[in-house]
C-alpha cells in the first residue's frame, strides 16, 4: 500500500489546477519512514487521492507530482515512457537541425521533476537535482543507455539546490566511457569545445542557441561587446556573421582561453578580438571612462536573484549593468540583454531595462523579446520553468 502525504484543508487548490509542487506548509501529515524520493500518494483533507509524487522530507518543496493518473504505476515503464517522449519531441524540432548537442530532458517540463539530461554529441551529462530523481537514478541511467546508446554518461549534480533536498554534491562517470576533457560539439553549423567537467551548468548554455542566432543577424560590420561572455558563444556567432571587432569580458580566465580555442576551431579571425578578464561592472565603467563605444552589446549575466527575498537587490544589479551598457552604445546601436533569474518576471525585467535607459539618458525602444531555447519547453501547468528572458533594445 502506498505511503501517504495528507494536505491541510484548502491546500489542494494548486493541485486541482495541475500544478506540480506541494510545499511543506501545505502538508498536515506524512506517513513515517518515507524514504527520500520515495513515491507517495498525495491526499486531500477529505481522504481523496489527488496525485502521485516523489517525497522530499528536507525540502520546502515537500512533494513533486509525477502523475495525476491514479492508475499509473511509477516504475521503470513510467520513466521509459517519459524519456521516450522527451527524446521524440527534440528529434522533430526544426531548430535543432545542424546541431548535435542540446537538452534532452528538462525536469518538470518533461514530467521528470529534478532531472536534467544534456546531449553532448555521443555523451550525456545529467543532473539529479531532487530526492525523487536521485531515488530513481540507476533506473534512469539504464533507460538512457538503452534508448540513446551514448558512449558514456557523466553526472554533474554539483549545484546548490541539492543541499535543499538534503543531498550531497555528486559528480563522476555513471556509465560507459568518460567524456574527453573538451567535447567538440556542433550548433547551427558552428563548432565549440565544451568542458563538461568544470563548466557552468553541464558545460554549455544550450538555452541560448536560438538567441545566439538572433544576435548574429545584427552583427555584420559592427563593433561588438560580449559581457559575461563565458566561452564566447555570442561572440563567435557575431564574428561568423561578419562583426568588425569583438571584445569579450568574463571573470574566468579558463573561459576566455576556451573562447580563443573556439574562435580557432571555427577558422575565424583573432586579430580583431580582445579578451578582458575582470568583473563586468568594473570593466564597463573603465570602458566608459576610456570613451569606448560599441554598435552591439550583449549582456548575459549570471542569476542575480536566487530567491524572492533578493528580488529588490537583484533588480538593482540588473538595472545598473544595463545602464552601463546603454552608456557604451553608439547612436543607433543595439543592446541584447538577458535575465536567467526565474524570480524576475518579464514585466519586471522590461521595467528594469526601461529604468536603466532613463538613467543612462538614452531614448530606447524594444524591438524583440527573446526566451529560452525550444529544447527547454515550459509546461502550461508549470510556469516556473520559464526562467530565461531577453530583450533586443535599440537607441
matplotlib code that plots the C-alpha trace (Angstrom):
import matplotlib.pyplot as plt

x = [0.0, 1.4, 2.5, 0.6, 1.1, -2.1, -2.7, -4.3, -7.8, -7.9, -4.3, -5.4, -6.3, -2.9, -3.1, -6.6, -5.1, -2.5, 0.5, 3.4, 4.7, 3.4, 5.1, 5.9, 3.3, 0.5, 1.3, -0.8, 0.6, 3.1, 3.5, 6.5, 9.6, 9.0, 12.4, 13.7, 12.5, 10.0, 6.7, 3.7, 0.0, -0.9, -4.2, -6.6, -8.1, -11.2, -9.1, -9.2, -6.0, -5.1, -1.8, 1.3, 4.6, 8.1, 8.7, 11.4, 11.5, 14.2, 12.9, 10.5, 9.0, 7.8, 6.4, 6.8, 4.0, 4.9, 1.4, -2.2, -3.3, -4.1, -3.9, -0.4, 2.5, 5.7, 8.0, 10.6, 8.0, 6.8, 10.3, 10.8, 7.7, 8.6, 12.2, 11.0, 8.5, 11.1, 13.6, 11.0, 10.0, 13.5, 14.0, 11.2, 12.3, 13.5, 15.6, 17.9, 18.9, 22.7, 23.0, 24.3, 24.1, 21.0, 18.9, 17.0, 15.2, 14.1, 12.9, 9.2, 8.5, 9.2, 7.3, 10.5, 11.0, 14.5, 16.1, 18.3, 19.9, 22.0, 23.3, 26.9, 27.4, 27.9, 27.8, 25.1, 25.6, 23.0, 22.0, 19.8, 18.5, 15.7, 15.3, 13.0, 15.4, 18.2, 16.0, 15.5, 19.0, 20.0, 16.8, 17.1, 20.7, 19.8, 17.0, 19.2, 21.8, 19.1, 17.3, 20.2, 23.1, 25.7, 29.4, 29.2, 27.0, 28.6, 27.0, 27.2, 25.0, 27.1, 24.6, 23.2, 19.7, 20.9, 21.6, 18.0, 17.0, 19.3, 21.6, 25.4, 27.1, 27.8, 29.9, 31.6, 31.1, 27.8, 28.2, 30.5, 33.4, 34.5, 33.9, 37.1, 38.3, 36.9, 34.0, 33.6, 30.0, 28.2, 25.5, 23.8, 26.9, 29.4, 31.7, 32.5, 34.6, 32.6, 34.1, 31.6, 33.8, 34.2, 32.0, 28.9, 25.7, 26.6, 29.3, 27.5, 24.5, 22.1, 19.3, 20.7, 21.0, 18.3, 19.2, 22.8, 21.5, 19.3, 22.3, 24.2, 21.6, 22.7, 26.5, 27.7, 30.2, 29.6, 31.8, 30.6, 30.9, 30.1, 29.7, 29.7, 31.0, 31.8, 33.3, 32.4, 29.1, 27.5, 30.8, 31.6, 28.2, 28.9, 32.3, 31.0, 28.3, 31.0, 31.4, 34.2, 35.6, 34.8, 35.5, 34.8, 34.5, 34.5, 35.8, 37.2, 40.5, 39.8, 36.6, 38.4, 41.1, 38.5, 36.9, 40.1, 40.2, 36.6, 37.4, 40.3, 38.1, 35.8, 38.6, 37.6, 40.0, 41.6, 43.2, 40.1, 39.3, 40.1, 39.5, 39.2, 39.3, 37.5, 34.3, 31.9, 30.5, 34.0, 35.2, 32.2, 32.9, 36.5, 35.4, 33.1, 35.9, 38.1, 35.5, 35.0, 31.7, 30.1, 27.4, 26.2, 26.4, 25.3, 24.6, 24.1, 24.8, 24.5, 21.5, 21.3, 18.1, 18.1, 15.1, 12.1, 13.9, 16.6, 14.3, 14.9, 18.7, 18.8, 16.7, 19.0, 22.0, 20.2, 19.4, 23.0, 24.6, 22.0, 22.6, 26.3, 25.7, 23.4, 26.1, 28.5, 26.3, 26.9, 23.8, 21.7, 23.3, 21.6, 21.6, 20.7, 20.1, 19.1, 18.0, 18.1, 16.5, 13.3, 12.0, 12.2, 9.1, 9.1, 7.2, 9.7, 12.6, 11.2, 10.7, 14.2, 15.6, 13.4, 14.6, 18.2, 17.7, 16.1, 19.1, 21.5, 19.9, 19.0, 15.8, 15.3, 12.8, 12.3, 12.4, 12.2, 11.6, 13.7, 13.4, 15.0, 15.5, 12.9, 14.7, 13.8, 10.0, 7.6, 4.7, 1.5, 0.9, 4.4, 5.2, 8.2, 10.1, 10.1, 13.3, 15.3, 14.0, 15.7, 15.1, 16.6, 16.7, 17.7, 18.7]
y = [0.0, 3.4, 5.7, 9.0, 12.7, 14.4, 18.0, 20.6, 21.7, 24.1, 23.3, 21.2, 24.1, 24.2, 20.5, 20.9, 23.3, 20.5, 22.4, 20.1, 21.2, 20.6, 22.9, 21.9, 24.4, 22.6, 19.2, 18.2, 14.7, 12.3, 8.6, 7.7, 6.2, 7.5, 7.3, 10.5, 10.3, 7.5, 7.7, 8.7, 9.3, 13.0, 13.1, 15.9, 16.6, 14.5, 11.4, 11.6, 10.8, 13.7, 12.6, 10.5, 12.2, 11.9, 12.9, 15.3, 15.4, 18.0, 20.4, 23.3, 21.5, 18.5, 16.6, 16.8, 15.4, 12.6, 11.7, 12.8, 9.4, 7.4, 4.2, 4.8, 2.9, 4.8, 2.2, 1.5, 1.6, 5.0, 6.5, 4.8, 6.4, 9.8, 9.7, 8.3, 11.2, 13.8, 12.5, 12.2, 15.9, 17.1, 14.9, 16.7, 20.2, 22.1, 24.4, 21.6, 20.8, 21.3, 20.7, 17.6, 18.8, 20.0, 19.4, 16.1, 16.2, 19.4, 18.4, 19.2, 20.3, 16.7, 15.2, 14.2, 16.6, 17.3, 15.6, 17.4, 15.5, 17.2, 15.5, 16.4, 14.6, 11.0, 11.7, 12.5, 14.8, 14.5, 16.4, 14.8, 17.8, 16.4, 13.5, 11.8, 12.0, 10.7, 7.8, 6.6, 7.4, 3.9, 3.2, 6.5, 5.8, 2.3, 3.7, 6.5, 3.9, 1.7, 4.4, 6.7, 4.4, 7.0, 6.4, 7.5, 9.2, 11.7, 13.3, 17.0, 17.1, 19.8, 22.6, 24.3, 23.0, 19.6, 20.8, 22.0, 18.4, 17.0, 15.6, 16.0, 17.1, 14.2, 14.2, 11.4, 8.8, 6.9, 4.6, 3.8, 5.8, 9.0, 12.1, 13.9, 16.9, 19.1, 17.7, 19.2, 19.9, 21.4, 24.1, 25.6, 24.5, 26.2, 24.2, 24.6, 22.9, 22.3, 21.5, 19.1, 18.6, 22.1, 24.3, 26.2, 24.2, 20.9, 22.7, 24.8, 27.2, 25.3, 27.6, 30.5, 28.6, 30.5, 33.8, 33.4, 33.0, 36.1, 38.2, 37.2, 39.0, 42.3, 41.7, 42.2, 45.1, 46.0, 46.5, 44.0, 43.9, 40.5, 40.8, 37.7, 36.0, 32.6, 30.5, 33.0, 31.7, 35.0, 36.5, 33.6, 33.8, 37.6, 37.0, 34.3, 36.8, 39.4, 41.5, 44.1, 43.7, 41.8, 42.5, 39.7, 40.3, 37.4, 36.8, 33.4, 33.1, 29.5, 30.5, 33.2, 30.7, 28.3, 31.2, 31.6, 27.9, 28.1, 31.0, 29.0, 25.9, 27.8, 29.4, 32.9, 35.9, 36.5, 39.9, 41.9, 40.1, 41.5, 39.4, 41.2, 39.3, 41.0, 42.0, 43.2, 46.1, 47.4, 46.8, 48.6, 51.6, 51.6, 51.4, 54.4, 56.4, 55.5, 56.8, 53.4, 52.8, 49.8, 49.1, 45.9, 44.9, 41.5, 41.2, 37.6, 37.8, 35.0, 34.7, 37.9, 36.7, 33.2, 33.7, 36.1, 38.0, 39.0, 40.5, 44.1, 43.8, 41.7, 44.1, 46.9, 44.9, 44.2, 48.0, 49.0, 46.7, 47.7, 51.4, 51.0, 49.1, 51.9, 54.4, 52.4, 52.2, 54.2, 56.1, 53.6, 50.8, 47.7, 46.1, 42.4, 41.9, 38.8, 37.7, 34.0, 34.6, 32.7, 35.0, 38.0, 38.0, 39.5, 42.6, 43.4, 42.8, 45.2, 47.8, 47.4, 47.9, 50.9, 52.5, 51.8, 53.6, 56.5, 56.8, 56.5, 59.4, 57.5, 57.1, 53.4, 51.1, 47.3, 45.6, 41.9, 39.7, 36.6, 33.4, 30.1, 27.6, 25.1, 22.2, 24.0, 24.0, 25.4, 23.1, 25.1, 23.8, 24.7, 28.3, 28.3, 26.6, 29.9, 31.4, 32.9, 36.1, 38.6, 41.9, 43.5, 47.2, 49.9, 53.5]
z = [0.0, -1.0, 1.7, 2.1, 2.3, 3.6, 2.8, 5.1, 4.3, 1.4, 0.3, -2.6, -4.9, -6.7, -7.4, -8.8, -11.3, -12.0, -10.5, -9.8, -6.4, -2.8, -0.3, 3.3, 4.7, 2.8, 4.5, 7.5, 7.9, 6.2, 6.9, 9.0, 7.4, 3.9, 2.2, 0.5, -3.1, -2.5, -4.4, -2.2, -2.7, -2.2, -0.4, 0.3, 3.7, 2.8, 2.0, -1.8, -3.6, -6.0, -7.4, -7.1, -6.3, -5.0, -1.4, -0.3, 3.6, 3.7, 1.1, 1.2, -1.9, 0.1, -2.9, -6.6, -8.7, -11.1, -12.3, -11.9, -13.3, -10.1, -12.1, -13.3, -11.7, -11.0, -12.2, -14.9, -17.6, -16.4, -16.7, -20.1, -21.5, -20.2, -21.6, -24.9, -25.2, -24.3, -26.9, -29.6, -29.0, -29.6, -32.7, -34.6, -33.8, -36.9, -34.7, -33.9, -37.4, -37.8, -34.1, -32.3, -28.7, -26.8, -23.7, -23.9, -20.5, -18.9, -15.5, -14.7, -18.2, -19.4, -16.5, -14.7, -11.8, -10.8, -13.8, -16.3, -19.2, -21.9, -25.0, -26.0, -29.2, -28.3, -24.5, -22.0, -18.9, -16.2, -13.1, -10.4, -8.5, -6.4, -4.0, -6.4, -9.3, -7.0, -5.9, -9.4, -10.7, -11.5, -13.5, -15.4, -16.4, -17.6, -19.8, -21.2, -22.2, -23.8, -25.7, -26.7, -26.8, -25.7, -25.4, -21.8, -19.2, -16.8, -13.7, -12.7, -9.7, -8.1, -7.7, -4.5, -5.0, -4.0, -0.4, -0.2, -0.9, 1.8, -0.9, -1.2, -4.4, -6.7, -9.8, -11.9, -14.5, -14.3, -17.2, -20.1, -21.4, -19.7, -21.9, -23.2, -21.3, -24.0, -26.1, -29.6, -30.3, -33.3, -33.0, -36.1, -38.1, -35.7, -33.6, -29.9, -27.2, -24.1, -20.6, -19.0, -16.0, -14.8, -17.0, -15.9, -15.7, -17.5, -19.6, -22.2, -22.4, -24.7, -23.7, -25.7, -29.0, -30.9, -29.2, -30.5, -34.0, -33.4, -32.4, -35.5, -37.6, -36.1, -36.2, -39.7, -39.9, -36.2, -33.2, -30.6, -26.8, -25.3, -21.5, -19.2, -22.3, -20.8, -23.6, -26.3, -27.8, -28.7, -29.8, -32.1, -33.8, -34.2, -35.8, -38.1, -39.2, -40.1, -37.0, -37.5, -33.9, -30.7, -27.0, -24.6, -20.8, -18.3, -14.8, -15.7, -17.5, -18.4, -20.1, -22.0, -23.0, -24.3, -26.2, -28.2, -28.9, -30.1, -32.4, -33.9, -34.2, -36.5, -38.5, -37.5, -37.3, -33.9, -34.8, -34.1, -30.8, -27.3, -24.2, -20.9, -17.6, -14.8, -13.1, -15.8, -13.7, -13.1, -16.7, -18.2, -16.1, -17.3, -20.9, -20.3, -18.8, -21.8, -24.2, -25.9, -27.8, -29.5, -32.0, -30.4, -26.8, -25.3, -21.6, -20.4, -16.7, -14.1, -11.9, -9.7, -7.9, -6.4, -4.0, -3.6, -0.8, -3.3, -5.9, -4.9, -4.7, -7.8, -9.8, -8.8, -10.2, -13.5, -13.7, -13.0, -15.6, -18.3, -17.5, -18.0, -21.3, -22.6, -22.0, -24.1, -27.2, -30.3, -31.6, -33.5, -31.5, -30.1, -26.6, -26.3, -22.7, -20.6, -17.2, -16.3, -12.8, -12.6, -9.8, -12.2, -14.4, -17.9, -16.9, -14.1, -16.4, -19.1, -16.4, -15.1, -18.6, -19.2, -16.0, -17.0, -20.3, -18.5, -16.1, -18.9, -20.7, -23.9, -25.9, -26.3, -28.0, -27.6, -31.0, -29.9, -27.0, -26.5, -24.4, -23.7, -26.5, -27.8, -26.0, -22.7, -23.1, -20.5, -19.4, -19.1, -15.6, -14.5, -15.4, -13.1, -16.0, -17.9, -16.5, -19.4, -20.9, -23.1, -24.9, -28.0, -27.5, -30.0, -29.2]

ax = plt.figure().add_subplot(projection="3d")
ax.plot(x, y, z, "-o")
ax.set_aspect("equal")
plt.show()
